[in-house]
């Protein structure tokens, strides 16, 4: 039980706005990568943009939730005490 209390914290380590900015900037880079890979496979600009944008919209929400979850895990984070 004590281990669980030390592993999960109630207070996030970063502001929500910081997590949002990090998420959005990361996704911009990933959109470019996805569109590039999709273009290499399809050869079509239209299809590449569709694939890159749709997959990255889904991934943005997923990454944000994942980041917020990990922000509550105290494991591996130096204590401010």
C-alpha positions as CSV (number, residue, x, y, z in Angstrom):
1,X,0.0,0.0,0.0
2,X,2.8,2.4,0.9
3,X,4.5,1.7,-2.5
4,X,1.2,2.7,-4.3
5,X,1.0,6.0,-2.4
6,X,4.6,6.8,-3.4
7,X,4.0,5.7,-7.0
8,X,1.0,7.9,-7.8
9,X,0.7,11.6,-6.9
10,X,-2.4,13.7,-6.9
11,X,-0.6,16.9,-8.0
12,X,0.6,17.1,-11.6
13,X,4.3,18.1,-12.1
14,X,3.5,20.5,-15.0
15,X,0.8,23.0,-15.9
16,X,-1.9,21.7,-18.2
17,X,-1.1,24.5,-20.6
18,X,2.5,23.2,-20.9
19,X,1.3,19.7,-21.6
20,X,-1.0,21.1,-24.3
21,X,1.8,23.1,-26.0
22,X,4.2,20.1,-25.8
23,X,1.5,17.9,-27.3
24,X,0.6,20.3,-30.2
25,X,4.3,20.9,-31.1
26,X,5.1,17.2,-31.1
27,X,2.0,16.5,-33.2
28,X,3.1,19.1,-35.8
29,X,6.3,17.3,-36.3
30,X,4.5,13.9,-36.5
31,X,2.0,15.3,-39.1
32,X,5.0,16.1,-41.3
33,X,6.5,12.7,-40.8
34,X,3.2,10.9,-41.4
35,X,2.4,12.9,-44.6
36,X,5.9,12.2,-45.8
37,X,5.7,8.5,-45.3
38,X,2.1,8.4,-46.7
39,X,3.3,10.2,-49.8
40,X,6.2,7.8,-50.2
41,X,3.7,4.9,-50.1
42,X,0.8,6.4,-52.1
43,X,2.5,9.0,-54.4
44,X,-0.6,11.1,-53.9
45,X,-0.5,14.5,-52.2
46,X,-4.3,14.4,-51.4
47,X,-4.3,10.9,-49.9
48,X,-1.1,11.7,-48.0
49,X,-2.6,14.8,-46.4
50,X,-5.8,12.9,-45.5
51,X,-3.9,10.1,-44.0
52,X,-1.5,12.3,-42.1
53,X,-4.1,14.7,-40.8
54,X,-6.7,12.1,-39.7
55,X,-4.2,9.8,-38.0
56,X,-2.6,12.6,-36.2
57,X,-5.8,14.1,-34.9
58,X,-6.5,10.8,-33.2
59,X,-2.9,10.5,-32.0
60,X,-2.9,14.0,-30.5
61,X,-5.8,13.2,-28.2
62,X,-4.2,9.8,-27.3
63,X,-0.8,11.4,-26.5
64,X,-2.3,14.2,-24.4
65,X,-4.2,11.6,-22.2
66,X,-1.1,9.5,-22.0
67,X,1.1,12.5,-21.0
68,X,-1.4,13.6,-18.3
69,X,-1.5,10.0,-16.9
70,X,2.3,9.8,-16.7
71,X,2.4,13.2,-15.1
72,X,0.7,11.7,-12.1
73,X,3.2,8.9,-11.7
74,X,5.8,9.8,-9.1
75,X,8.2,7.0,-10.1
76,X,11.5,8.3,-11.4
77,X,10.7,11.9,-10.6
78,X,12.9,13.7,-8.1
79,X,11.0,14.8,-5.0
80,X,10.8,18.5,-4.1
81,X,11.1,17.7,-0.4
